[in-house]
Amino acid sequence: MEIKNSELNDISKIFELYRIATNYMKSKNQVAWPEFSRKLIIDEINDQKQWKLLIDEQIACIWATTPNDELIWGINNEPSIYIHRIVTNPDFRGQKLVNQIVNWADKYCIDNNLEYIRMDTVGLNKGLIGHYEKLGFEFIGTKEIENTDGLPDHYKEGPVCLFQRKVK
């Protein structure tokens, strides 16, 4: 297993995984992701904010990070990493890969003097809330985002659930 930054030649696989995840969300009547812009993903890759977990040289999981998230969390002085859009390749489900991402994020935070790992999800998905709590995240609560300019369209679809985990 290896975690590293995504590369431009991963774009077709990244979009394939986003489509699979979006269809799954729709099948569960959850708030589904919109189709993300190619420019967003290219910018994340170029800025080294798009990640992949590889197993046997196959992309098993992808996610994006950012060092601040003012549009969702507001101005915050606590150094944190914000994780977005975790997707597990269906061929690798059930292998607890999100645990691996959290372990990676802990190490990333320690290496970069960050205090928290933070995440959000749109809509009140009780299963996902419970899953993140089992991983050591505190469910901070929900927040209505008044100004969604600059955010993907799914942030218009309901309250945002906020999670944080103090780095161990």
Secondary structure as the mmCIF struct_conf table of DSSP 4:
data_model
#
loop_
_struct_conf.conf_type_id
_struct_conf.id
_struct_conf.beg_label_comp_id
_struct_conf.beg_label_asym_id
_struct_conf.beg_label_seq_id
_struct_conf.end_label_comp_id
_struct_conf.end_label_asym_id
_struct_conf.end_label_seq_id
STRN STRN1 GLU A 2 ASN A 5
HELX_RH_3T_P HELX_RH_3T_P1 LEU A 8 ASP A 10
HELX_RH_AL_P HELX_RH_AL_P1 ILE A 11 SER A 27
TURN_TY1_P TURN_TY1_P1 LYS A 28 ASN A 29
HELX_LH_PP_P HELX_LH_PP_P1 GLN A 30 TRP A 33
HELX_LH_PP_P HELX_LH_PP_P2 GLU A 35 SER A 37
HELX_RH_AL_P HELX_RH_AL_P2 ARG A 38 ASN A 46
TURN_TY1_P TURN_TY1_P2 ASP A 47 GLN A 48
STRN STRN2 GLN A 50 ILE A 55
TURN_TY1_P TURN_TY1_P3 ASP A 56 GLU A 57
STRN STRN3 GLN A 58 THR A 66
BEND BEND1 PRO A 67 PRO A 67
HELX_RH_AL_P HELX_RH_AL_P3 GLU A 70 TRP A 73
BEND BEND2 ILE A 75 ILE A 75
BEND BEND3 GLU A 78 GLU A 78
STRN STRN4 SER A 80 THR A 88
HELX_RH_3T_P HELX_RH_3T_P2 PRO A 90 PHE A 92
TURN_TY1_P TURN_TY1_P4 ARG A 93 GLY A 94
BEND BEND4 GLN A 95 GLN A 95
HELX_RH_AL_P HELX_RH_AL_P4 LEU A 97 ASP A 111
TURN_TY1_P TURN_TY1_P5 ASN A 112 ASN A 113
STRN STRN5 TYR A 116 VAL A 122
BEND BEND5 GLY A 123 GLY A 123
HELX_RH_AL_P HELX_RH_AL_P5 LYS A 126 LYS A 134
TURN_TY1_P TURN_TY1_P6 LEU A 135 GLY A 136
STRN STRN6 GLU A 138 LYS A 143
BEND BEND6 GLU A 146 GLU A 146
TURN_TY1_P TURN_TY1_P7 ASP A 149 GLY A 150
BEND BEND7 LEU A 151 LEU A 151
HELX_RH_3T_P HELX_RH_3T_P3 ASP A 153 LYS A 156
BEND BEND8 GLU A 157 GLY A 158
HELX_LH_PP_P HELX_LH_PP_P3 PRO A 159 PRO A 159
STRN STRN7 VAL A 160 LYS A 166
#
